[in-house]
Amino acid sequence: EDQVTQSPEALRLQEGESSSLNCSYTVSGLRGLFWYRQDPGKGPEFLFTLYSAGEEKEKERLKATLTKKESFLHITAPKPEDSATYLCAVRDAGGTSYGKLTFGQGTILTVHP
Amino acid sequence: GAVVSQHPSRVICKSGTSVKIECRSLDFQATTMFWYRQFPKKSLMLMATSNEGSKATYEQGVEKDKFLINHASLTLSTLTVTSAHPEDSSFYICSARSGTGRNTQYFGPGTRLTVL
């Protein structure tokens, strides 16, 4: 069974204070690791997909990296508008899963001005 | 990114009534749609997976007669909560994915259901 564990559960940063969120995973055959951002009362917003160890992707102040066991979401010089819950999910190569995702519990990020 | 809409965004109903939630992919054809439920401050729990033109696949513990899913076309899936009870109150989110392989799953904005 696929497992995804995110840490920390909550992270409070000052504006401009860079940090990283962790996503550890166990999957039989990785067919993608996904990062989403979710604001309160909204659906998740797609950020990145990573497929193989060593892959990195960037978008504004966010950078996602992937190893064989975990992924990091690095936030550089965060701003208050980066405050949200960040969700990590994996898709495995299972035959009849139709590409369903297994989500971690999320990290609640709060950036103070 | 692709756009997925849900309707209604918020619904309040009386116990015992049925509620239908629509999920539409607006700018792509969704061969697969997923329905999730999310409790406060919790992550997404997959309820079922639906493929266009075939019966939905429900996750363990999800009552298929309670949560009826219809994926009538490549752009529309509906979730009907039948004989709703207060414990069905939750945030329901759909997602859609086109084709297979490396295609991303895009989420709708969610529907807040409150059963009185």
Interface residues (C-beta under 8 A of the other chain):
Chain A: R31 G32 F34 Y36 G41 K42 G43 P44 E45 F46 T49 Y51 L87 T96 Y98 G99 K100 L101 F103 G104 Q105 G106
Chain B: G1 V4 Q6 T32 F34 K42 S43 L44 L46 T49 N51 T57 F91 I93 S95 R97 T100 R102 N103 T104 Q105 Y106 F107 G108 P109 G110 R112
